[in-house]
């Protein structure tokens, strides 16, 4: 049997995980002991895992988290941070995303608000939700630039579609009228759905 044409066809159909697993099966002498259904099941599992990993990489890349490695499992619960483990555990189930609830993280400078926000967004991405991280000042600059170049409606649609929107360093400077209007547009677009 000619393996190269089969491999090419798998690649053409974008079944890269299956193709890689198939090549690995050919290197394993013990794989012959398995029946066709078992081997095919392994190939399908490999393709499924490959697609899930690719989707997760895309979600995390698109989120542009300030702390991409932040994760719920590594949150520091030291006493000075005043974090409740039970609350963080409850947030880890991501029901707040499904129920379109808002989380406001407050605290003194240097207490890890950004890390916690990125950890929650990272966890949401691992659960299959989309996320977007922006510092508030840059977010408003991006909206002003989009308004100037005509891409404002498209940007609003993109923001409305994101499951988790993280706005960091909110309230560091007084909000201007145009920024207030932008936020009202965004809140109205996302209200009850994201």
N, C-alpha and C positions, 0 to 999 in steps of 0.2 A: 504494500500500500504506500502511495506517495504522500508523505507528510507535509511537504512544502506547500502544495496547493491548498490543503486543508487549513494550514496555519495562515496563509494569505487571506483565505475567505473569512476566517475568524477575525482577523485584523480589519478587513474591509467592513465587516458588520459591527465593528467597534466592540468586540467581545474580548478585550485585552486581558482581563482577569482570567477568563476561561482559557485563552491561548497560553498564557504563562503557566497556569496550572497543568495544562495538557503537556507542555514541554517538561515540567517537573515530573509528571507521571511517567514519562518515557525514561527518565533518569533513574527511577526507583524500581529495582528488580522485584520487590515484594508486591508491587501494585498488580501484577498478573494474577495474584491469588484472589483478587476481588472480582466480583461479577460486573457485568456491564452496567447494571442499574446503580450499583454502589460507586463505580468510577464516574459515571455520568452525574450522580448526585454530588460528588466531590467537586466536579467541574462547575456545576451550577452554584454551589456554595461559594466557590472561589470568585466567580463572576459577581455574585451578590455582594460579597464583602468588598471587592474592588470598587464597585459602584458606590457603596455606602461611604467608603473612605474618600473617594473622589469628591462626593457631595459635601462631606464634612470639611475637606480642605478648601473647597470653594466657598462654603458658608463662612469659615473662619477668615479666609483671605478677604472676602467682601466686607466683613464686619470691621476690619481695620482697627482692631482693639489696640489700645495704647499698651496694654500688658497682655500680649497674646498667649503667654504661658499661664496666666492666672486661672486657677481652677478651684472649685468649691472645696475639694478635698484638702487643699493646702491653706485654707483660711486660718489665720492666727486668732485664737480666742483668748488672748491674754486679757487680764482684768482691766487694764487701762483702755482697752478698745470698746468695752461695754457691749459686746456682741452676744446675742442669745443663740446658742447652738440649735435649739429647737426651732427658732424662726428661720435660720439659714437652712436647716434640714427641710423645713416645710417649703421654702422657696425653691429648693433643689428639685421638687417634683414638677415644676414649671406650670402648675395650674394657673398661676398669676398671668402667664402668657396666654394660655387658652381662654381665660376669663377676661382678657383685655384690661387687667389691672395695672396700676402705676405703682412704682416703688420710688420713694424719695430717700436717699441716703444722706444723712447729715452728720456733721462732726467737725472737730477742729482740724486744722491743717496738719497733714502728716499722719493721720490715723488710719489711712488705708481705704478711703472711700473709692478711689479710682480702681484699686485692686479688686475690691469687692464687686463693684459694678462690672468690671471686665470678667470676673469669675462667673457672675450670674449670666452674662451674655455668652460667654464661652460654653457654659453648661446648657444654655438654651440651644446653641448651635449643635451641640452633641446630641440633643434631643430632636434635631431636625428643623428647628426654627431659624429664621433669618434674623440678623442683627446688624446694627449700624452704630458705630461709636464716633462721636464728634465732641471736641471741646466747644463749649457754647459760643465763645468769641469767633472761632473759625467757622462754626456752623452758620452764624449770622452773616459772616463775610461771604460764605459760599452761596447763601440765599440772595444776597445783594448782587453778587456777580451774575448769578443765574437770571435775575430780573433784568440786568443790564444787557446780557447777550441773548435774551429771548428764550432761554431754556428753563425758565422758572416753572411753567406748568409741568414739564417732564420731571423736574426735580421733585416737585410736590407729590406727583404720582409715585415716584420711586420711594420717597419717604413714607408715604401712606401704606405702601405694600410691605414694608419691613415689619416683622413681628415684634422685635425689640429695638427700641431707639434709646441709646444711652447718650444723654447730654451731660458732659462733665464740666465741672467748674462753673456751674450755673450761679448767677447772682454775684459774680466777682466785681462786676461793674454795673452801673445803672442801665436798664434796658431802654433803648430808644423807641420812638413811635413806630418806625418801620419794622423793627425787630418784634415789637409787641403784636403788630398786625400779622407778621409771618407766623408767630407762635400760635395765634388764634386760628389761622388757616390750617396749620399742621394739627393742632388739637382737634379742630372740627373734623378734619379728614380721618383722623385716627379714632375718634371717640366711639366707643362701643365695639370697635372691630380689631383694634391692635393695642 
